[in-house]
Amino acid sequence: MKTNVNKAKNIFIIGLSIALIISVFMLYHEKLENKKEYESQYESFLNRFYFNLSDAKAELDVILTDDIEGEHLKRSLIVVESKLNELYAILDLGNATVNRGIRKQDTFLQYSNTVSNFAENDTLTTIEEDFIEGMNKVLTVVENGLYSEKIGQEDPNLTIDEFNNILKEGTELYIELLKNN
C-alpha cells in the first residue's frame, strides 16, 4: 500500500515538475515577445520623431535661405508650427504608450506658439528672423544628436536616457538663446 502511495507521490511530483518547466518556458517566450514589441515601438517612436524634426528643420531652412514672403512665408510658418506641434504630440504619446521615461519637452510647444504669430506684415521682422535662426540651431543640435552616420538617419540604438539628454541639450541651448536676446 505504501509503495502505491509513494508511486502516486512520485508521479504527482514529476507531473508538477513538467508543468513548472513548461510554464517557465512559456513565460520566458512571452517576455522575449514583449521585449521585441517594445523595441519595435521605440524604434518607430524614434523614427517618427526624427523625421518630423527633419521636416520642421527643412522648412526653417527654406524660410531662412530662400527669402520668401507673403503667402509662401505664411504657409511655411504654418508647416513649421504643425511640425512642432507634432513633435510635442509624439513626445507626449511616446511617454504615455512606449515608455514613461521619455520626457515631454515644452520647448517645441513654446516654439509653435511663438511662430504662429510671425509674419503679420507678410515678412519677418529682424527679431522674428533671429528667433527662427535660434530655433533652427536648437533643432540642428537635436537632429545631429539623434543622427547615426552608419545608417544615415536616426540611431535606433539610442537609449531613452541618451534620447532625453539630447533633448535636454536642445532645451539648454534654447534657454541660453532666450537669455541672450
C-alpha positions as CSV (number, residue, x, y, z in Angstrom):
1,M,0.0,0.0,0.0
2,K,2.8,2.4,0.9
3,T,4.5,1.7,-2.5
4,N,1.3,2.7,-4.3
5,V,1.2,5.9,-2.3
6,N,4.9,6.6,-3.0
7,K,4.4,5.9,-6.7
8,A,1.4,8.3,-6.8
9,K,3.5,11.0,-5.0
10,N,6.4,10.5,-7.5
11,I,4.0,10.7,-10.5
12,F,2.4,13.8,-9.0
13,I,5.9,15.4,-8.4
14,I,7.0,14.5,-11.9
15,G,3.8,16.0,-13.3
16,L,4.3,19.2,-11.3
17,S,7.9,19.4,-12.4
18,I,6.9,19.1,-16.1
19,A,4.2,21.7,-15.7
20,L,6.7,24.0,-14.0
21,I,9.2,23.6,-16.8
22,I,6.6,24.3,-19.4
23,S,5.3,27.3,-17.5
24,V,8.8,28.8,-17.2
25,F,9.5,28.2,-20.9
26,M,6.2,29.9,-21.8
27,L,6.9,32.9,-19.5
28,Y,10.4,33.3,-21.0
29,H,9.0,33.2,-24.5
30,E,6.3,35.8,-23.7
31,K,8.9,38.0,-22.1
32,L,11.0,37.8,-25.3
33,E,8.0,38.7,-27.4
34,N,7.2,41.7,-25.2
35,K,10.8,42.9,-25.5
36,K,10.7,42.6,-29.3
37,E,7.4,44.5,-29.4
38,Y,8.7,47.2,-27.1
39,E,11.9,47.6,-29.2
40,S,9.7,47.9,-32.3
41,Q,7.5,50.6,-30.7
42,Y,10.6,52.5,-29.5
43,E,12.2,52.4,-32.9
44,S,9.0,53.5,-34.5
45,F,8.8,56.4,-32.0
46,L,12.4,57.5,-32.7
47,N,11.8,57.3,-36.4
48,R,8.7,59.3,-36.4
49,F,10.2,61.9,-34.1
50,Y,13.4,62.2,-36.2
51,F,11.6,62.7,-39.5
52,N,9.1,65.2,-38.1
53,L,12.1,67.1,-36.6
54,S,13.9,66.9,-40.0
55,D,10.8,68.2,-41.8
56,A,10.5,71.1,-39.4
57,K,14.2,71.9,-39.8
58,A,14.0,71.7,-43.6
59,E,11.1,74.2,-43.7
60,L,13.1,76.5,-41.4
61,D,16.0,76.3,-43.8
62,V,13.7,77.3,-46.7
63,I,12.4,80.3,-44.7
64,L,16.0,81.4,-43.8
65,T,17.6,80.8,-47.2
66,D,15.0,81.5,-49.8
67,D,14.0,85.0,-48.7
68,I,10.3,84.2,-49.1
69,E,7.4,86.5,-48.2
70,G,3.7,86.8,-48.3
71,E,1.5,83.7,-48.6
72,H,4.5,81.4,-49.2
73,L,6.1,82.6,-45.9
74,K,2.8,82.2,-44.1
75,R,2.4,78.6,-45.5
76,S,5.9,77.7,-44.5
77,L,5.3,79.1,-41.0
78,I,2.1,77.0,-40.7
79,V,4.1,73.9,-41.7
80,V,6.7,74.7,-39.1
81,E,4.0,75.3,-36.5
82,S,2.3,72.0,-37.4
83,K,5.6,70.0,-37.3
84,L,6.5,71.5,-33.9
85,N,3.0,70.6,-32.5
86,E,3.5,67.1,-33.9
87,L,6.9,66.8,-32.2
88,Y,5.3,67.7,-28.9
89,A,2.5,65.2,-29.5
90,I,4.9,62.4,-30.4
91,L,6.8,63.0,-27.2
92,D,3.6,63.0,-25.2
93,L,2.4,59.8,-26.9
94,G,5.8,58.2,-26.5
95,N,5.7,59.0,-22.8
96,A,2.1,57.6,-22.5
97,T,2.5,54.4,-24.6
98,V,6.1,53.5,-25.2
99,N,8.0,54.3,-22.1
100,R,7.2,56.7,-19.2
101,G,10.9,57.6,-19.1
102,I,10.5,59.6,-22.4
103,R,10.5,63.2,-21.2
104,K,7.9,65.6,-22.6
105,Q,9.6,68.8,-23.8
106,D,7.6,72.1,-23.8
107,T,10.2,73.7,-26.0
108,F,8.5,72.5,-29.2
109,L,5.2,73.7,-28.0
110,Q,6.6,77.1,-27.0
111,Y,8.3,77.5,-30.4
112,S,5.0,76.5,-32.1
113,N,3.0,79.1,-30.1
114,T,5.6,81.8,-30.9
115,V,5.9,81.0,-34.6
116,S,2.1,81.2,-35.1
117,N,2.2,85.0,-34.5
118,F,5.0,85.7,-37.1
119,A,4.9,87.5,-40.4
120,E,1.9,89.7,-39.7
121,N,3.0,92.1,-42.4
122,D,3.9,89.2,-44.9
123,T,7.6,89.5,-44.0
124,L,9.7,88.6,-41.0
125,T,11.0,91.2,-38.7
126,T,14.6,91.1,-37.6
127,I,13.6,89.8,-34.2
128,E,11.4,87.1,-35.8
129,E,14.2,86.1,-38.2
130,D,16.7,85.9,-35.2
131,F,14.2,83.7,-33.3
132,I,13.9,81.4,-36.3
133,E,17.7,81.2,-36.6
134,G,17.9,80.3,-32.9
135,M,15.1,77.7,-33.3
136,N,17.0,76.2,-36.3
137,K,20.2,75.9,-34.2
138,V,18.2,74.1,-31.4
139,L,16.7,71.7,-33.9
140,T,20.1,71.1,-35.5
141,V,21.6,70.2,-32.2
142,V,18.8,67.7,-31.6
143,E,18.9,66.3,-35.1
144,N,22.7,65.9,-35.0
145,G,22.4,64.1,-31.6
146,L,19.9,61.6,-33.0
147,Y,21.7,61.1,-36.3
148,S,23.8,58.0,-37.0
149,E,26.3,58.2,-39.8
150,K,26.3,54.5,-40.0
151,I,22.7,54.2,-41.2
152,G,22.1,57.8,-42.4
153,Q,19.2,58.6,-40.2
154,E,18.3,58.4,-36.5
155,D,20.3,55.9,-34.4
156,P,17.9,53.1,-33.4
157,N,20.3,52.1,-30.6
158,L,19.8,55.3,-28.6
159,T,18.7,54.6,-25.1
160,I,15.9,56.6,-23.6
161,D,18.4,58.3,-21.3
162,E,20.5,59.3,-24.4
163,F,17.4,60.5,-26.2
164,N,16.4,62.6,-23.2
165,N,19.9,64.0,-22.8
166,I,19.9,65.1,-26.5
167,L,16.6,66.9,-25.9
168,K,18.0,68.4,-22.7
169,E,20.9,69.8,-24.7
170,G,18.5,71.4,-27.1
171,T,16.4,72.8,-24.3
172,E,19.6,74.2,-22.6
173,L,20.6,75.9,-25.9
174,Y,17.0,77.3,-26.2
175,I,17.2,78.8,-22.7
176,E,20.7,80.2,-23.4
177,L,19.4,81.8,-26.6
178,L,16.4,83.4,-24.7
179,K,18.8,84.8,-22.1
180,N,21.0,86.4,-24.9
181,N,18.0,88.0,-26.7
